[in-house]
Amino acid sequence: MKRAPRNRTLEVTPDEAYEYRRQLRCLAGPVTTQDVIDSVIHDDLFRVLDWLPSASVDLLFADPPYNLTKTFNGRKFSAMSSDEYELWLESWIPGLRRLLKPSASLYVCGDWRSSTAIQRVLERYFVVRNRITWEREKGRGALSNWKNCSEDIWFASVSDEYVFHAEAVRLQRTVVAPYTHSDGRPKDWLATDEGRFRVTFPSNLWTDITIPFWSMPENTDHPTQKPEKLLAKLILASTNERAVILDPFLGSGTTAVVARKLGRHFIAVEIDEEYCLLAMKRLRLAENNKEIQGYFGGVFWERNTLAQRLRGGAVHARTHLVNGETDASLFRFNQSGESE
């Protein structure tokens, strides 16, 4: 496929495909955690589910096909009734419970059609804790309905003992109403050369996510690729360093890539070889590039705001509040607003 000169969509060359194909795993029977840690398993989840190691996973992230008719590189998933989709979820979600540690958490993605079925199935086997709704800023308009531009992520845990680091996933927002103390000092916000900001606790409504597109270095041709920033939030909130993260529908590799960038381990399953190869390329790139777009200095930034505050090429100090104290970090940025 011939692409525009500025198009940064990742592709795998024939030479790379030959190299990465040899690194993929294909299971022939039960395995231990060490057998598959940090591996991309090119296989069908329904074939290998019973072979994966018990009580080995700290966090499960599942982005299954939604209840839509959609083709994934030649493989078609057909829409079905809500009851049928719920039965399909029942065919694999209970089996994943065995793989999770007692302290594990899980996130399962869906849209408005599939969300209620996901909730019902999760409530049978786990403790459902919340539903994140995130804005997918792209989407087709509709003359006879509301534009569909949001998706859900259901958050659950195996037990009441689970990891959650709210401090690790704070969001840096522009201050619209800059309240001050009686002496004029900022009240819960900071003044910087780039503007006035407040670092806030995370909520279950996310409006700061950008869908990967052609000019982003993480972009691939996968039709439903999740952004690295989205996975970074979930992983930082719900795991400690060196935790093991399982993705049973890896796609083009976002979960594994972000796990590597953030110092976690992964076990990933993907049925499509082309997507597996894209994941392997992204993992190779992540060995030397730990950047996650929209995440800098320990906080997440609002969508489409960072580049506006960075005057290309300069060194900027960004301060934020951590436990009531001021913490300063320095980053050097190039002309596109990406950290170097």
PyMOL commands that set and color helices and strands:
alter all, ss='L'
color gray80, all
select helices_A, chain A and resi 14-23+33-36+45-51+82-90+93-97+115-125+166-169+228-238+254-261+273-286+306-309
alter helices_A, ss='H'
color red, helices_A
select strands_A, chain A and resi 39-42+57-62+70-72+75-77+100-110+127-135+150-157+171-174+190-192+195-200+205-206+244-247+265-270+295-296+299-301+315-322+325-332
alter strands_A, ss='S'
color yellow, strands_A
deselect
rebuild
show_as cartoon
